């Protein structure tokens, strides 16, 4: 669900008999368009002369934030965004002055007491505080040619022998070696995956050199370089491997050595972790995500998150979830099946990128990491009974709320934030978290514990974009038999598919907005906390301040 970037024309002039922008913002007789224009001009004035704002400006802005007339506007977010930007600019440009304390404190009150557009605007403003992040240079051109290597040559290069059968995990082959609990992993891909595999190799080398500086427990796999190359073309035609492990022929691959539990996932129902073990894995990885992100080493996909997989091929964003918009979250439980983190730390390094710039650009990525960690936490409870999903024989949503422990969930939520914040900021959070964790836990259990939203719709227009083979394959991936897929007519009408559980109805809002707001709150607090640490400010005093100017 998207909004236009410019909701109100700036062409309409403000009333000529009023020179005070604060007057326009504070008086009921001025309409929404006038107030929006005044807020834009207020931001311009603050940039030009930070000291020009009056002692009443912060109070006027906060009062307008709470106006029912503003909240009722369809495009209220755009006005509130300008007002939040103004408050943040007042705070940042008036270091040590009473206006700094008042402006930050007003944003915190809004963050704690308000929801919807007001909450989003305040969180985004606090998440845009200015401090620089300098990510490492791990780049390099993708080689034009890669050597063709057999599995036998890989084993010879590392001086190891296979001591068990080869197994397939998605795109990866795993082979036990040397009876020491380690495995050789060959992560493969076709030509479309080549650049991702090169990225994986570069980041594996970089983090292998510096991972211990981040955390001793971060066990970075050891990259195998063959003939000077980190990525090669894997030739399996001479290897006797079970049918279906990997098609014969040549494929791009990267090889690395890692521990035997590399493919053990924190929410795996087959090797279920005890509660205290899951807590330790979750908290350790929350710390790692925070620590790495603060250093400009950002993992963009702890789990795959989509707004709408079915339309991904024709959307500008490929259907990837933009959590700030609060849209429906596609197949949330499916997305949690194989998280890109585990006992040994973070994995799937092809999803790392180096971030350099102002912190505001980091806001969506930190939020994606929080969102992913929360969803994996919910899936841990569902993994007690993985077959309890979907709808029952009567067509009613499956109710799995009995699988959850509300008290433990609340403990996990609080600890997750504390550890991420510590990793990102380098110090413990000193304020009062403006999130009702008990209420959030109740809502998570209610929405992720009952599979109310199972449908997705394959539009006729989307069907026409597929060839016949793609269409049949698409249906079979979503539960159709081969015969059913063959009989189904293409492009005649919309097709409703049962692919959930989703969080929200198809093309609707997320059914768990409280999660979006918690993610926004925690994300902006991390960014603000880092800003305060870099700037030598006491974050806690903004919470302790109550009176308005």
C-alpha positions, -999 to 999 in steps of 0.1 A, spaced: 0 0 0 17 31 -12 14 68 -10 24 96 -32 57 113 -22 42 148 -25 7 149 -10 0 186 -10 9 212 -36 32 239 -24 18 263 -49 -10 276 -28 3 306 -8 0 310 30 -23 337 42 -6 370 34 -16 387 67 2 362 89 40 361 90 43 336 118 46 300 108 39 289 144 7 309 142 -4 290 111 5 257 127 -13 264 160 -46 280 148 -76 259 138 -87 282 110 -58 272 88 -65 241 67 -44 210 62 -27 223 31 -16 255 49 -3 237 78 17 213 56 32 243 37 41 260 70 58 228 83 79 226 51 89 263 55 96 258 92 121 231 82 137 255 57 140 282 84 156 258 109 182 248 83 190 284 75 190 296 111 187 270 139 184 296 166 154 313 149 128 289 163 108 304 192 106 289 227 71 278 219 78 260 186 83 225 202 51 228 222 31 239 192 44 210 171 36 184 197 1 199 202 -5 197 165 7 161 165 -21 152 189 -48 171 170 -77 148 160 -83 169 129 -48 162 117 -50 125 126 -82 122 105 -65 133 73 -57 106 48 -23 122 41 -16 130 77 17 111 76 33 137 52 25 166 76 37 146 106 69 137 88 77 173 83 69 181 119 91 153 131 119 164 109 116 198 124 117 185 160 148 165 152 165 194 135 157 216 165 173 191 188 204 184 167 211 221 159 206 233 195 231 211 214 231 220 251 202 244 248 168 238 265 153 233 230 174 202 224 161 185 255 125 196 249 125 185 212 140 150 219 117 145 248 86 155 227 96 128 201 99 102 229 65 110 242 50 107 208 69 74 203 55 60 235 20 74 235 9 75 199 5 50 171 -1 49 133 12 78 112 23 98 143 44 69 156 60 62 122 69 98 116 85 102 150 105 69 147 118 78 112 129 112 125 147 98 154 162 72 131 177 99 109 200 115 135 233 124 118 264 103 124 286 87 98 291 50 92 321 37 72 318 2 59 348 -18 48 360 -21 12 355 -58 3 347 -51 -34 364 -63 -65 354 -71 -100 338 -104 -108 364 -124 -128 355 -131 -164 367 -167 -162 365 -192 -134 384 -226 -133 365 -259 -137 372 -280 -106 361 -315 -97 351 -326 -62 383 -348 -61 404 -317 -67 387 -298 -39 394 -326 -15 430 -327 -26 434 -290 -22 424 -291 14 442 -324 21 411 -341 33 391 -373 27 354 -378 27 341 -398 56 304 -400 49 278 -395 22 273 -362 5 240 -345 14 221 -317 -2 208 -286 17 190 -264 -8 217 -250 -31 245 -265 -10 263 -299 -8 277 -310 25 304 -337 29 318 -349 62 356 -349 62 384 -363 83 362 -377 111 367 -345 131 332 -332 130 338 -307 102 321 -306 69 331 -294 34 303 -273 20 299 -266 -17 274 -238 -22 263 -238 -58 244 -218 -82 237 -212 -119 251 -182 -138 225 -160 -122 240 -167 -88 276 -161 -98 278 -125 -85 262 -136 -52 288 -164 -48 316 -140 -54 302 -117 -28 300 -147 -4 337 -155 -10 348 -119 -5 329 -115 28 340 -149 40 376 -138 36 370 -104 52 351 -117 82 375 -146 85 402 -121 91 382 -98 114 354 -120 129 373 -126 161 375 -88 167 337 -88 165 330 -118 188 350 -149 196 318 -170 192 314 -159 156 327 -189 138 333 -178 103 336 -207 78 371 -211 62 370 -203 25 388 -228 2 407 -210 -26 415 -233 -56 439 -222 -82 437 -187 -67 400 -185 -71 373 -183 -44 346 -192 -69 349 -220 -95 328 -241 -117 320 -274 -101 323 -305 -122 305 -335 -107 301 -357 -137 328 -382 -125 315 -383 -89 292 -412 -79 265 -393 -60 229 -402 -54 204 -393 -81 189 -359 -73 217 -346 -52 228 -323 -80 223 -323 -117 254 -335 -136 276 -310 -154 292 -277 -145 279 -252 -120 293 -222 -102 303 -229 -66 322 -217 -36 337 -241 -11 343 -237 26 350 -257 57 328 -253 88 314 -271 118 290 -301 114 261 -281 130 262 -254 102 229 -266 88 212 -268 123 187 -240 126 176 -224 159 139 -232 152 144 -266 135 116 -290 147 138 -320 139 166 -309 163 146 -287 186 167 -265 209 157 -263 246 144 -229 256 176 -217 272 196 -229 242 173 -210 218 175 -179 240 213 -181 239 214 -184 201 189 -156 196 206 -132 219 241 -139 205 230 -134 169 210 -102 178 243 -89 192 262 -99 161 237 -83 137 239 -51 158 277 -50 160 282 -57 124 256 -32 112 271 -5 133 304 -11 115 288 -8 81 287 -46 75 250 -51 69 232 -85 63 202 -77 43 183 -110 46 184 -128 80 153 -144 66 136 -138 32 107 -113 37 82 -105 11 51 -84 8 38 -104 -21 58 -132 -37 31 -139 -63 36 -105 -80 73 -102 -73 84 -105 -109 65 -74 -121 69 -52 -90 95 -25 -87 106 -40 -54 103 -76 -66 78 -81 -38 105 -77 -11 90 -65 22 94 -28 31 84 -31 67 80 7 73 49 7 50 32 -19 72 17 -40 44 7 -76 45 36 -100 52 36 -130 28 41 -166 41 57 -155 73 61 -191 87 76 -203 54 101 -175 55 114 -186 89 122 -222 79 159 -217 73 172 -186 91 206 -173 80 219 -176 116 225 -204 140 248 -216 169 279 -205 151 266 -171 142 255 -155 110 257 -172 76 249 -169 39 274 -141 34 262 -134 -1 236 -112 16 262 -89 32 269 -55 18 291 -26 29 272 5 40 289 39 40 270 71 45 246 88 70 228 67 95 194 74 81 201 51 52 206 23 77 172 26 93 153 2 70 180 -24 72 182 -24 110 144 -27 111 146 -57 87 170 -74 111 147 -68 140 117 -80 121 134 -112 111 146 -119 146 110 -114 160 95 -137 134 120 -165 140 112 -161 177 75 -167 170 83 -196 147 103 -213 175 70 -218 194 52 -230 163 79 -255 156 68 -275 186 41 -289 163 49 -281 127 20 -300 114 -4 -277 132 -9 -252 105 -34 -239 80 -71 -247 83 -88 -277 99 -112 -301 82 -141 -277 87 -122 -249 70 -116 -230 103 -82 -214 109 -58 -237 129 -54 -223 165 -18 -229 177 -18 -204 206 -14 -232 231 22 -237 217 33 -203 230 46 -193 264 37 -157 269 62 -150 297 91 -166 279 81 -147 247 82 -114 266 116 -123 280 129 -131 245 116 -98 231 132 -77 258 165 -96 256 166 -95 219 164 -57 220 190 -54 248 215 -75 230 211 -59 196 213 -24 212 245 -34 230 260 -47 198 250 -16 178 258 11 204 286 -5 225 267 2 257 236 -10 275 203 8 270 198 33 298 163 44 293 128 29 297 119 11 265 87 28 252 71 -5 242 45 -24 261 62 -58 259 34 -78 276 8 -63 252 31 -70 222 35 -106 233 -2 -110 235 -7 -96 200 21 -117 185 6 -149 200 -29 -139 187 -17 -132 151 11 -157 146 -7 -184 166 -39 -185 145 -37 -190 108 -65 -166 97 -49 -155 65 -41 -183 41 -51 -170 7 -31 -154 -21 -44 -144 -55 -27 -151 -88 -42 -123 -109 -51 -130 -145 -27 -103 -156 2 -120 -138 -7 -154 -154 -4 -138 -188 32 -128 -180 41 -165 -176 47 -190 -204 28 -223 -200 56 -242 -184 62 -214 -158 24 -213 -151 22 -251 -144 54 -251 -123 40 -221 -103 8 -240 -95 26 -273 -86 49 -254 -62 17 -242 -44 1 -276 -40 -15 -284 -74 -11 -319 -87 5 -323 -121 -29 -332 -136 -46 -302 -119 -20 -278 -132 -23 -292 -167 -61 -287 -167 -61 -252 -152 -68 -226 -179 -44 -197 -179 -52 -160 -180 -90 -165 -179 -96 -153 -143 -79 -148 -109 -68 -180 -91 -71 -182 -53 -43 -202 -38 -39 -215 -2 -3 -206 5 -3 -191 41 -2 -184 68 3 -148 59 1 -118 83 -28 -99 67 -51 -104 38 -40 -103 2 -30 -67 -7 -41 -54 27 -23 -41 58 -3 -63 81 -25 -79 107 1 -72 134 8 -34 133 20 -36 168 50 -55 155 58 -28 129 57 -1 156 79 -21 180 104 -26 152 103 11 144 108 20 181 137 -3 186 154 6 154 153 44 160 165 39 196 195 20 184 204 47 159 198 74 184 218 56 210 247 53 186 244 91 178 244 99 215 275 77 222 294 92 193 283 128 203 289 123 241 253 128 250 233 111 278 204 94 261 187 87 295 181 124 302 157 127 272 135 101 289 137 116 323 126 150 310 89 155 313 79 192 313 73 211 281 88 245 274 
